[in-house]
């Protein structure tokens, strides 16, 4: 039973109890007991109810206007407070415009869609890395998932509040990844595009990076306003830049080993440390919000995008987990499971990890989806719980309104 419901029952059952003493004139506003928290209630609003009334908030099942019920015998006001009925979901994005969704904590995947289900990437001359439907980035914020498709040819930015149905919001453009932070999305290009809700895009600032091709972008909660970090790479030329004003102006890292930015996989941030992993097996580390970086040797092979668990950084190298509390000292743990090779990966706030099989030509009938509660012991999902299809490049956690494919649990 939820706390709010339990308190309501206790309060209503107490009609025979002694009434509470009258408050003093200078008494602080009384507390309101909510479903999970205790917060202060406005004193003027309390006065309109009465000086000797206990106020108890109770969850209701729908996002509707709240209602108030007064129990005169016990001087209890039960306020039916709206409860968030959104469903936690994972959304996966891949090539050929592919999207698929899990709304049961990674146990099954539904709503699989693409621009051409019959196509086969990297077969018969089809280069899925370089076309209008190449999956290049995915982010969640302000109630929307935003995905960018296309590389080497004009593509499209799409948004969805469910992960199941999508609308085009910025056609004819290509971006290398997208990130959300400080209430805005930034679509990653040399001159970025900015939006609060995935539509109505406007130009932000030029990254000023040395290489023309930007690669990956992420928001980190560093400093009073947070920062966006961007890696850029063209051949042997590479750079890392940062912005503390939502992408309007950019600064280049003042110190950076030449390997940092090489084959960039993605950023993560925790305990004041930013990490950028690479396909060359190393991690780059910054403690000043991206202004200076050091290179840390980690693995022999490719690392995944890093994940911050709340206490450690996790990054996977095939069937091994590399972990570090500070991004400096890394330890390796072999994964538990059959035939594992971790590729695109994400973690929910509750601690569930989901991933797809990583590697070359391991798609379609060889594609696998994984699930784990600790990042070490992995379950391979059974056939029929997902559709084997085009390569998956990104997975993102977010929330969606309850619907037929994602019912309230």
N, C-alpha and C positions, 0 to 999 in steps of 0.2 A: 504493500500500500504506500502511496506517495505521501510525503510529509504533510502537504497541504490538506489532503483528505483526512489523514489521521488526526490532525489538530482540529479540523472542523468537527469531527465526531466527538472528540474529547470536550470541546467547548460547548457543544449543544447538549451534551449529557450532563452538564454541570449547573442546571437550573436551580438546584437546591443549595448550591454553594453560597458562601457569604459574598455579598457584592464587594467589589474592589473599593479601596478608599478613594475619596474624591481627590483629584489631582491638585497640586499647589498651583498658584497663579503663574509662577515662573517655571513650571515643569516643562521639560523638553518634549517635543512631539513624540507621541507613542509609536512603538514599533508595529509594523505590519508583518504578520507571519505569512510568507509566500510558500509556494510549492517546495522550493529547495533552499531559499535564503530568507534572511530577516533584513528588512530595509526600513528606513524612516519614512513615515507618511506625512504629507503636508498638514501642518497644524490647522490651517483654515478649513481644509476638507474634513478633518476630524471634528472640528467644532460644529459643522453642519450635521454630523451624525449624532453627536451628543457626548457629554463629558465622561460618562460612565459606561461606554460601550467598547467591547473588545472586537477588533476587526480581524477577520481571518480570510485570507485569499484561498480560493479553491480552484484547481485546474478545471477547465472544460475541454471537451474533445475537439472542438472546432475553432478556427480562427474567426470568431464572430465578436460582436459587441458584447462587453461584459454585462452581467446582470447582478443585482444586489438583493439579497433576501435577509429580512430582519426577523430574528427570533425574540419577541418582546419579553417572554418569560425569563430568558437568560441574559438579556442585553448583549446578544451576539449578532454582529453583522457578518454574514458570509458573502464574500465577493467572489463571483465566478470569474476568474481571470483567464483570458485566452491562453491556450497552450500551443506551442509551436508544433505543428503536425507535419513539418517537412521530413522527408526520408533521407537518411545518409546514403550517399551513392558513390561508387567509383565510376569514372568515365575513362575509357581507353580510346586513343586516337592513333590512326595509322595511315598508311599510304592508300592511294586510290579513293581518297575521301572517306576512309573507314572510321566508323564510330561504333562502339558497343558499350553496354552499361551493366553494372552489377548493383542491385539494390538489396542484396541479402548478405552484405559484409564479405563479398568476394567468393561466395559459394557457387553462384551461377551467374552467367552473363546473357543478357537479353538485348533485343532491339538492334541486332547487328544490321548495319547498312553500309553501303559504299556506292561509288559512282558506277562501278561495273564489277559485280560479283564474279563474273565468268573470267575476268582477266587474270593473268598470272605474272606477277612481278618478276622482272629480270629473266624472262623467258621469251624467246622469239624477238629479241631486241627491245622489249618494253623496259625502259629505265624509269622505275618508279621513284627514284631519288630526284629526278629532274623532269618534272612535268607539273601541270596545273593542279593536280590532286595530291601532290606529295604532302604528307602530314608533317608539319614543321613546328607546332607548338600548341600548348593547351594550358589554360589557367582557370581558376574559379575565384569569384568575388562578387559582392553586392547582389547575390542571388542568381548569378549567371555563370555558365561555362562559356569561355571564348576559345575558339580554335582557329588557327591559321593554316591554310593549305597553299601549296605552290612553291616551286623553286626552279629558277632558270627560265621561267615563263610566267606570265601573269596568273595569279591564283585568286584566292578569296579569303576573307575573314568571316566567320560565322559565330552566332551565339545561340544559346539555348538555356532555358531555366529548368529543363528536365533531363537533358542529355539524350532525349529520344527524338525530339523534333527540333529542327534548326532553321534559322533564317540567315540569309546573306546580309551583312552589314557594311562590308567594304570590299567590293569586287575590283578585279584588275590590278591587284597589288600582291607582292610577295614579302614575307617577313620570316626572319629566323627566330622563332620562338615568341612567346608572349608571357607577360608576368602581371601580377596584381599586387598592389600595396598602397597604403595611404589613401584608399578610396578610389584608385584609378587603375585601369589597365594600360600597359605600355606594350604596343606591338613593335617588335625589335627590327629596326632597319637603320641604315646610317643616319637618316633623319627619321626619328621615331614618330609614331602616331599614338595619340592619347585619347582615352574615353573613360567615363565613369561607369558605364553599364554595357559596354560592348557595341554601342552604336553611336552615331553622331561623332565620328572620329575627327580629330584635329591634329595638325602637325605640332610635335614637341620640338626639342632641340636636336642639333647635330651632335653625334657622339664624339666627334673630333678624334676618333681612333685613327692610328696610323694605317692599318689595313682597311680596305674598303668593306670587306665582308664581315659583318657581325655574325656571331654564332649562337650564343645563349644569353639569356637575361634572367635575373631573379631579384626579388625584393628582400632585403635583410633588415631586421629590426635593430639597427645600429644608430645610436645617437637619439636626439630628441624627436626627429621626424622620420627616421629610417632612411635607407638608401636603396637605389637600384644599382645593380652591378651588371655590366655587359662585357663579354669576352669577344674579341675579334681576331680573325686569322685569315691571311691570304698567303699561301705557300709557307715560306719560313718566317714571314713577317707576322707578328702577333702582338696583342695589346689587351689590357684590362682597363676599363673606364668606370667611373661612378658618378652618380647624381644624387644630391640631397634635396632637390626641389622638384621632384616628380618628373624628371626628364627634361626640364627647361634648359639647364646648363649642365655640362659634363666636364669632369676632370680626369686626366690620365694618371694612372698609378705612377708615383714618382720613383719607386724601386720595384723591379720585377725581374726574376731570373728569365732567361730567354725561353725556357720550356713552358713557363706559365701561360696558359691560353692555347697550348698545343693540343689539338684533338679534344677540345673542351667537351665535357659531358654535362656539367651543371654545377650550380652553387647550392650550398646549404649554410645555415647560420645557427649558432647556439653558444651560450656562455661567453658571448663577446667575441667569438671566433667565426670567421668566414672561411669556407672550404670550397675549392674548385677542383673537381676530379678530372682525370684525362683518360683518353684511350691509350695513352702510352704508359699507364700504370702508376703515375705519380699523383700526388695531391699538392696543391698550392694553398698556403695558409696566410690569413691576414688577421691581425688583431686591432686594426685601426680603420675598419670599415672599407677596406679595399684600396687604401692609399699606398700601402707597401705590402709586398708578398715575399714569402720564402717557399722554396720547393722542398717537398718531403717525399723521399722514396718510399713507396708502399708495396706495390705488387709488381709481378713480372709481365702481366697481361693487361687487358682492358678492364677498367673499372666502370661501374655503373654511375649514374647520377647519385650523389650522396643524399642520405636521409638523416635528419636530426630527430632522435627519438625522445628528446627531453632531457637526456643525460649523456648520450653518446652520438657520435657520427657513425653511420653504417654505410658501407659501400661494398658491392659484391664483385668478385672476380670469378665468373663461371660458377663453380660449385663450392666456393669459399666465401666466407664473410670476413671483411676487414672492419675493425671497429676501433674507435678512439674517443676518449673523453675530451681531449684538447686539440685534436688535429695534428699533434706532434708525434706522439707515440701510438703506433698502430699494432694491433695483434690480430692473428688470423685464426679462424675456426672453420673446420670443414662442415659443410651443410649435411643435414640428415634428410634423406629422401632419395628417390631413384631417378637417375638420369637428369639431374638438375643442372641448369645453366641459366642464371638470372639475367634477364634483359631489362626492359622498362619495368620500373617498380614504383610503388607508392605506399604510403602508410596513413591510416586513419588516426584521428585523435584518441580513439579507444585502444590503439595498439595493434590493429590488424594490418599485416603486410599483404599486398597482392602484387603479382608479377607475371610476365610472360617469358617464354623461353627465348634466350638470347643466342645469337649466332647467325651464320650465313645460310640461306636456303633451308630454314627450319620453320616454314610457314605452311599454310593450307593443311594437308593431312599430317604434317609433322609439327604443327603449332601446338603449344601447351600453355595452359594457364595454371598458375600456382597460387597457394594461399598459406600464410603462416601467422602465428600469434607471437613469435619471438624473433623472426628473421633468420633462425637457424634450422628449425624443424619445419619442413615444407610438405604440404599435401599437393599432389598433382590432381587437378580436377578430372573427373571421369568424363568419358565421351558422352556427348549429349547435353553437358552443362554449359557449353559454349559452342560457337561456330568457328571452325578452323578457316581462316581467311587471310587477307592481306597482312603484311608486317605491321606490328604495333610499335610505335615510337615513344608514346607518352601515356602516362596514366595519372589522373588527378582525382583527389577526393573533394567532395562538396555535398550540397544538399539540394533536394528537388521536392516539389510539391507531391503529395501522395497521388497516385494514379493507378490505372488498371495494371500496369506492368510493375509499379513500385508501390504496393499497398502499405498503409501504416502498419507498423509492427507493434 
